[in-house]
């Protein structure tokens, strides 16, 4: 069951999927429609999941579920991954590769393989103050506080 994102409690579980390219506005509009439809029917063991989403920067898909109402289980998580895979195929993008880093270069959002990001650190093209997207956050509270942060304040700090 879809609910507005701001109505979910801060301890709600989230999954963040980053695209290897920016979506067009038309693509993001289609994704929003598909995502809302998916969440309306998303269930675990026959019980609707109180869930929501956010779309950010034409690049990120954030799915959240209130696990206090009903926890997402293996099958329901599998169905969400299948949904994300269907988006990958439809839009010819990569949303599941966790070996990529997305970060801000001024107002531009860059997306690089981890190995290239490490080289950029070595070459001082990015610094500890570069804003990175920490997609390892687990819940809405962490997402609000620690998703868009200087590299030094996330797992990326190990490269400096």
Secondary structure as the mmCIF struct_conf table of DSSP 4:
data_model
#
loop_
_struct_conf.conf_type_id
_struct_conf.id
_struct_conf.beg_label_comp_id
_struct_conf.beg_label_asym_id
_struct_conf.beg_label_seq_id
_struct_conf.end_label_comp_id
_struct_conf.end_label_asym_id
_struct_conf.end_label_seq_id
STRN STRN1 UNK A 2 UNK A 2
HELX_RH_3T_P HELX_RH_3T_P1 UNK A 5 UNK A 7
BEND BEND1 UNK A 8 UNK A 8
TURN_TY1_P TURN_TY1_P1 UNK A 10 UNK A 11
STRN STRN2 UNK A 13 UNK A 18
BEND BEND2 UNK A 20 UNK A 21
HELX_LH_PP_P HELX_LH_PP_P1 UNK A 22 UNK A 24
HELX_RH_AL_P HELX_RH_AL_P1 UNK A 25 UNK A 41
STRN STRN3 UNK A 43 UNK A 44
TURN_TY1_P TURN_TY1_P2 UNK A 45 UNK A 46
STRN STRN4 UNK A 47 UNK A 48
STRN STRN5 UNK A 51 UNK A 56
TURN_TY1_P TURN_TY1_P3 UNK A 57 UNK A 59
STRN STRN6 UNK A 60 UNK A 65
TURN_TY1_P TURN_TY1_P4 UNK A 67 UNK A 69
BEND BEND3 UNK A 70 UNK A 70
HELX_RH_AL_P HELX_RH_AL_P2 UNK A 74 UNK A 91
TURN_TY1_P TURN_TY1_P5 UNK A 92 UNK A 92
BEND BEND4 UNK A 96 UNK A 96
TURN_TY1_P TURN_TY1_P6 UNK A 98 UNK A 99
STRN STRN7 UNK A 100 UNK A 105
TURN_TY1_P TURN_TY1_P7 UNK A 106 UNK A 107
STRN STRN8 UNK A 108 UNK A 113
HELX_RH_AL_P HELX_RH_AL_P3 UNK A 114 UNK A 122
TURN_TY1_P TURN_TY1_P8 UNK A 123 UNK A 124
BEND BEND5 UNK A 125 UNK A 126
TURN_TY1_P TURN_TY1_P9 UNK A 128 UNK A 129
BEND BEND6 UNK A 130 UNK A 130
STRN STRN9 UNK A 131 UNK A 133
TURN_TY1_P TURN_TY1_P10 UNK A 135 UNK A 136
STRN STRN10 UNK A 139 UNK A 139
HELX_RH_AL_P HELX_RH_AL_P4 UNK A 140 UNK A 146
BEND BEND7 UNK A 147 UNK A 147
STRN STRN11 UNK A 148 UNK A 150
HELX_RH_3T_P HELX_RH_3T_P2 UNK A 151 UNK A 153
BEND BEND8 UNK A 154 UNK A 154
HELX_RH_3T_P HELX_RH_3T_P3 UNK A 155 UNK A 159
#
